[in-house]
Amino acid sequence: MMGARPSLLRELVERCETLRRRVASGGSTQTRRQLEDVTYTLCVVTGTRQLDTALYVARQQLADAMRHEQPLRH
């Protein structure tokens, strides 16, 4: 299976983390809905069904992408 672009994964992971913190500190109904939306998207992109699993897979894919990046040549 081909993974999502690292930039998309990074954006989704950061958004999830931000929204989770907001919800944990008494976030609004709108914030909870935004978290549900980004959770759904991250799960689809990673081929998972739960947020914790999706975050784990996304972080693994990001780490793999970093290892496979070509070093800059001078």
C-alpha positions in Angstrom: 0.0 0.0 0.0 1.3 3.4 -0.9 1.4 5.9 1.9 0.1 9.5 2.0 2.4 12.4 1.4 4.5 13.2 4.5 3.3 16.8 4.5 -0.3 15.6 4.6 0.4 13.1 7.4 2.3 15.7 9.4 -0.6 18.2 9.0 -3.2 15.6 10.1 -1.2 14.5 13.1 -0.5 18.0 14.3 -4.2 18.9 13.8 -5.3 15.8 15.8 -3.0 16.6 18.6 -4.1 20.2 18.8 -7.8 19.3 18.7 -7.4 16.6 21.3 -5.8 19.1 23.7 -8.6 21.5 23.1 -11.3 18.9 23.7 -9.5 17.7 26.8 -9.6 21.2 28.2 -13.3 21.6 27.6 -13.5 22.3 23.9 -16.7 23.3 22.2 -19.1 21.1 20.2 -17.5 22.6 17.1 -14.0 21.6 18.3 -15.2 18.0 19.0 -16.7 17.9 15.5 -13.5 19.1 14.0 -11.6 16.3 15.9 -14.1 13.7 14.6 -13.5 15.0 11.0 -9.7 15.0 11.2 -9.8 11.6 12.9 -11.9 10.1 10.1 -9.5 11.6 7.5 -6.4 10.3 9.3 -8.0 6.8 9.7 -8.8 6.7 5.9 -5.4 7.9 4.9 -3.6 5.3 7.2 -6.1 2.5 6.6 -7.0 2.2 10.2 -10.2 2.5 12.3 -9.1 4.1 15.6 -7.4 7.4 16.3 -4.5 6.0 18.4 -3.8 3.4 15.8 -4.0 6.0 13.0 -1.6 8.2 14.9 0.9 5.4 15.4 0.8 4.4 11.7 1.1 8.0 10.6 4.1 8.5 12.8 5.7 5.3 11.5 5.1 6.4 7.9 6.6 9.8 8.7 9.7 8.2 10.3 10.1 5.9 7.2 9.8 8.9 4.9 12.5 10.7 6.9 14.8 7.7 6.6 14.3 7.5 2.8 14.8 11.1 2.0 17.7 11.8 -0.2 20.5 13.8 1.5 21.2 17.2 -0.1 24.2 17.1 -2.4 26.7 20.0 -2.4 
